[in-house]
């Protein structure tokens, strides 16, 4: 829809003709460089920047103001080498994660200089929870440190203080097509309180992460979180799971149909 030059509108609501004027949504424009690309996922951050993942493996970022003023504005972009299936913005720590069909999750910087012209997005790290298992969903969230990373005997004893924020760390969580969820801690710069761009991951990418138990019985299509260590996962097995940080398990809510998206309203 070419809404900048032609003033096009899009109807919202039920079909059947004769829609009321207030039901019309004005199209402010389209991202010219993405015309012809299959956009698979979108996020808009608090700064007004649009993050788009595409089937051709590209990730793009452009400010909404630039989109409205100039439909041919060039976004910042990066190539992931595989179709991008999911994207999430960690606004509190200035980073963006993109999950791909190859199983790799790419971590990009989202600092303020993104608003200054075009160019390449700065890739911070690449993490593969399970090779060749598509990363169907990703989320950047505070998560219990002991549930991230590799398995160890230290994790067998549960002596965490659940009211102590120091027992939680910003983490990258990925939901795969095999129904499993994996998490890796992120390193935060003590001076700036945002992601450490030199050493962004809190563990080696060669280390295997532990799948959270029990897994879903279908691809994990969506992830959401709330403060206090609560993670929600929706899957094609028709369940939404609420993962609590205290027991290493989850509660199920069955809705008898595949779940494509979940979100939490605080």
C-alpha positions in Angstrom: 0.0 0.0 0.0 1.5 3.3 -1.1 0.1 5.5 1.7 2.6 8.4 1.4 2.0 9.5 -2.1 -1.5 8.4 -2.7 -3.1 8.9 0.8 -4.3 5.3 0.8 -6.2 3.9 3.8 -6.8 0.4 5.1 -10.1 -0.7 6.5 -10.2 -2.2 10.0 -13.0 -4.3 11.4 -15.6 -6.6 9.8 -16.0 -7.0 6.0 -19.3 -6.3 4.4 -19.0 -2.7 3.1 -19.9 0.7 4.4 -17.4 0.9 7.2 -17.5 3.9 9.4 -14.9 6.7 9.1 -13.4 6.0 12.5 -12.7 2.4 11.4 -10.2 3.5 8.8 -6.5 3.3 9.5 -4.3 5.7 7.7 -1.2 4.1 6.1 1.7 6.4 6.8 4.1 4.7 4.5 6.1 1.6 3.7 9.7 0.7 4.0 10.9 1.0 0.4 14.1 -1.2 0.7 12.0 -4.1 2.0 9.5 -4.1 -0.8 9.6 -7.6 -2.3 11.1 -9.2 0.9 9.1 -11.6 3.0 9.0 -10.0 6.4 8.7 -12.7 9.1 8.8 -10.7 12.3 8.6 -7.1 13.6 9.3 -5.2 16.8 9.1 -1.5 17.6 11.3 -0.3 20.5 10.7 2.7 22.8 12.9 4.9 20.7 10.5 4.5 17.8 12.8 2.2 15.8 11.3 -0.6 13.7 13.2 -3.9 13.7 12.3 -6.3 10.9 13.5 -9.9 10.3 13.1 -11.4 6.8 12.9 -14.8 5.2 16.1 -14.0 3.1 18.0 -14.0 6.4 18.3 -10.2 6.7 17.6 -8.0 9.8 16.8 -4.3 9.3 16.4 -1.3 11.6 14.9 2.1 10.8 13.4 4.9 12.8 9.7 5.5 12.3 10.3 9.2 11.7 12.6 8.4 8.8 10.0 5.9 7.4 7.2 8.5 7.4 9.4 11.4 6.0 11.1 9.3 3.3 9.8 6.0 2.2 13.2 5.3 0.5 15.2 5.9 3.6 18.0 3.3 4.0 17.8 1.1 7.1 20.7 -0.3 9.0 20.9 -4.0 8.2 22.8 -7.3 8.7 22.7 -10.8 7.2 22.1 -13.8 9.3 22.6 -16.4 6.6 19.3 -18.2 7.3 15.6 -17.2 7.4 14.9 -15.0 10.4 12.0 -16.6 12.4 11.8 -14.4 15.5 13.1 -11.1 16.9 13.2 -9.4 20.3 14.5 -6.2 21.7 16.2 -5.9 25.1 15.6 -2.2 25.6 16.9 -2.1 29.1 20.3 -3.4 28.0 20.6 -2.1 24.5 20.6 -5.3 22.4 18.4 -7.2 19.9 18.2 -11.0 19.3 17.2 -12.7 16.1 16.4 -16.4 15.9 17.0 -18.2 12.6 15.9 -21.4 10.8 19.5 -22.8 11.1 19.2 -22.7 14.9 21.6 -19.8 15.4 20.5 -16.8 17.5 22.3 -13.6 16.5 22.8 -10.8 19.0 23.0 -7.2 17.8 23.8 -3.9 19.5 20.8 -1.4 19.8 22.7 1.6 21.1 21.7 5.2 20.3 24.0 5.6 17.3 21.6 3.5 15.2 19.7 6.7 14.5 22.6 8.3 12.7 22.4 7.3 9.1 22.6 4.0 7.3 25.1 1.2 7.6 25.6 -2.2 9.1 24.1 -3.4 12.3 26.8 -4.3 14.9 26.7 -8.0 15.5 27.8 -8.9 19.1 27.6 -12.6 19.2 26.1 -15.8 17.6 24.8 -18.6 19.8 23.4 -21.9 18.7 21.4 -23.7 21.4 21.0 -26.8 19.1 22.4 -27.0 15.6 19.9 -27.5 12.8 16.9 -27.0 15.2 15.2 -23.8 14.1 15.1 -21.1 16.8 11.4 -20.4 16.4 11.1 -17.9 19.2 13.5 -15.7 21.2 13.2 -13.4 24.2 15.6 -11.3 26.2 14.6 -11.4 29.9 15.8 -11.5 33.5 16.2 -15.2 34.4 17.6 -17.2 37.3 21.3 -17.6 36.9 21.2 -21.3 37.9 18.8 -22.1 35.1 21.2 -20.8 32.4 24.3 -22.4 31.1 25.8 -25.8 31.5 24.7 -28.6 33.8 26.6 -28.9 37.1 26.3 -30.4 40.5 26.1 -26.9 42.0 22.7 -26.5 40.4 21.3 -29.5 42.3 21.0 -27.6 45.5 18.3 -24.8 45.5 19.6 -22.1 47.9 18.6 -19.1 45.8 17.0 -16.0 47.3 14.0 -15.4 45.1 13.6 -11.8 46.4 17.2 -11.0 45.6 17.7 -9.5 42.2 21.4 -10.6 42.3 20.2 -14.2 41.7 18.7 -13.1 38.4 20.6 -12.1 35.2 19.6 -10.8 31.9 19.5 -13.8 29.7 18.7 -14.9 26.1 16.1 -17.6 25.9 15.4 -19.5 22.7 12.4 -21.8 21.9 13.1 -24.4 19.3 11.1 -26.4 16.8 11.9 -29.5 18.9 9.8 -28.1 21.8 12.8 -27.3 23.9 13.8 -24.1 25.6 17.4 -23.1 26.2 18.8 -20.0 28.0 22.2 -18.4 28.1 23.2 -15.5 30.5 24.3 -12.2 29.1 27.2 -10.1 30.4 26.3 -6.6 31.6 28.8 -3.8 31.8 29.0 -2.6 35.5 29.5 1.0 34.5 26.8 1.5 31.9 24.3 -1.2 33.0 23.9 -2.3 29.4 25.3 -5.3 27.6 29.0 -5.7 27.5 29.7 -5.5 23.7 33.2 -6.9 24.0 32.1 -10.1 25.9 28.3 -10.2 25.5 27.7 -13.8 26.5 28.1 -15.1 30.0 29.5 -18.4 28.9 31.4 -19.9 25.9 29.4 -20.5 22.8 31.1 -24.0 22.6 29.4 -25.1 25.8 26.1 -26.9 25.6 23.1 -25.4 27.4 20.6 -27.4 29.4 17.1 -27.8 28.0 14.4 -26.7 30.4 12.2 -29.6 31.5 9.7 -30.8 30.5 9.8 -29.8 26.8 6.7 -28.9 24.7 5.4 -31.5 22.3 5.6 -29.2 19.4 7.5 -26.1 18.1 7.8 -23.3 20.6 6.3 -20.4 18.6 6.3 -17.5 21.1 7.9 -16.4 24.4 7.0 -13.7 26.9 8.2 -12.8 30.4 7.3 -10.8 33.5 9.4 -9.4 36.4 10.2 -11.9 39.1 11.4 -14.8 37.0 8.2 -15.8 35.2 8.5 -17.0 31.6 5.6 -17.9 29.3 6.0 -20.2 26.3 3.4 -20.9 23.7 3.7 -23.9 21.3 1.9 -25.7 18.5 1.1 -28.5 20.9 -1.9 -26.4 22.1 -0.3 -25.4 25.5 0.9 -22.2 27.1 3.4 -22.9 29.8 4.2 -20.7 32.8 7.7 -21.3 33.9 8.4 -20.5 37.5 12.0 -19.8 38.7 11.6 -21.7 41.9 10.8 -25.2 40.7 12.5 -26.3 37.5 9.3 -27.1 35.9 6.2 -25.4 34.4 2.4 -25.2 34.7 0.3 -25.9 31.6 -2.7 -24.1 30.2 -4.2 -26.1 27.4 -6.3 -24.3 24.8 -6.7 -27.2 22.4 -5.2 -25.5 19.4 -1.8 -24.4 18.3 -0.4 -21.2 19.9 1.2 -18.7 17.6 1.8 -15.8 19.9 1.8 -15.0 23.7 2.3 -11.8 25.6 2.1 -10.7 29.2 0.3 -7.6 30.4 1.7 -6.5 33.8 
